[in-house]
Amino acid sequence: AAAFSKVGNYAGAVQDCEQAISIDPNYSKAYGRMGLALASLNKHTEAVSYYKKALELDPDNESYKSNLKIAEEKMETSSPMGAMGGVDLAGLLSNPGFMNMASNLMNNPQVQQL
């Protein structure tokens, strides 16, 4: 998950964290990294819940505490619809399936004639 996040593949990081949590539901780092990935995708409400779970498992972790505070602040300041009418652009652009579909469309001669 950390490697995916480092290269900006937050959707991949989310999947990695989901797998880690399914293997070990008490692995606090998986919840903390899930919070980071979700926050990077502007899903602050979901990020807050994962930071809280990470803190339940590791209550003295200062990183989780500060990330939780930031996510809560962003939750309060961000509008539910966002600037693009609720479209999660970062999530779409980091989704390999969506990018593959977009690439196929752009390379389709019939679409290019539109």
C-alpha positions in Angstrom: 0.0 0.0 0.0 2.8 2.4 0.8 4.5 1.7 -2.6 1.2 2.3 -4.4 0.6 5.6 -2.6 4.2 6.7 -3.3 3.6 6.4 -7.0 0.1 8.0 -6.8 -1.9 4.8 -7.3 -4.3 5.4 -4.4 -6.9 3.0 -5.7 -4.2 0.3 -5.7 -3.3 1.3 -2.1 -6.9 0.9 -1.1 -7.1 -2.6 -2.5 -3.8 -3.5 -0.8 -5.1 -2.2 2.5 -8.4 -4.1 2.1 -6.5 -7.3 1.5 -4.2 -6.7 4.5 -7.2 -6.0 6.8 -8.9 -9.2 5.6 -5.7 -11.1 6.5 -5.1 -9.3 9.9 -8.0 -7.1 11.2 -5.7 -5.9 14.0 -2.9 -4.5 11.7 -3.1 -0.8 12.6 -0.8 0.2 9.7 -3.3 -1.1 7.2 -6.0 1.2 8.6 -3.6 4.1 8.8 -2.5 3.6 5.2 -6.1 3.2 4.1 -6.9 6.5 5.7 -4.0 8.1 3.8 -5.1 6.6 0.4 -8.7 7.6 0.9 -7.8 11.1 2.0 -5.7 11.4 -1.2 -8.8 10.4 -3.1 -10.7 13.2 -1.3 -12.8 10.6 0.6 -12.3 12.3 3.9 -15.4 10.9 5.6 -14.2 7.4 4.9 -10.6 8.3 5.8 -11.7 9.5 9.2 -13.3 6.1 10.1 -10.1 4.3 9.1 -7.9 6.7 11.1 -10.2 6.1 14.1 -9.8 2.4 13.8 -6.0 2.7 13.5 -6.0 4.8 16.7 -8.1 2.1 18.5 -5.4 -0.4 17.7 -2.5 2.0 18.3 -3.7 4.8 20.5 -0.3 6.4 21.0 0.5 6.9 17.3 1.0 10.6 16.7 0.8 10.2 12.9 -2.7 8.7 13.1 -3.8 11.5 15.4 -2.6 14.3 13.2 -3.9 12.7 10.0 -7.3 12.2 11.7 -7.4 15.9 12.7 -6.5 16.9 9.1 -9.2 14.6 7.6 -11.8 15.9 10.0 -11.0 19.5 9.1 -11.1 18.7 5.3 -14.5 17.0 5.9 -15.9 20.2 7.4 -14.5 22.5 4.7 -15.3 20.4 1.6 -18.7 20.6 0.1 -20.4 17.3 -0.6 -20.6 17.9 -4.4 -17.1 19.3 -4.8 -16.0 21.5 -7.7 -16.8 18.9 -10.4 -20.4 18.0 -9.4 -19.3 15.2 -7.1 -17.0 13.5 -9.6 -14.0 11.9 -8.0 -11.5 12.8 -10.7 -8.4 11.6 -8.8 -10.2 8.2 -8.2 -11.1 7.9 -11.9 -7.6 8.8 -13.1 -6.0 6.3 -10.7 -8.4 3.5 -11.8 -6.7 1.2 -14.3 -10.0 0.0 -15.8 -11.2 3.6 -16.4 -7.9 4.6 -17.9 -7.9 1.6 -20.2 -11.4 2.4 -21.4 -10.5 6.0 -22.0 -7.4 5.0 -23.9 -9.4 2.6 -26.1 -12.0 5.3 -26.8 -9.3 7.8 -27.8 -7.7 5.3 -30.1 -11.0 4.3 -31.8 -11.1 5.8 -35.3 -15.0 6.1 -35.1 -14.8 8.2 -31.9 -12.1 10.4 -33.4 -14.4 11.4 -36.3 -17.1 12.7 -33.8 
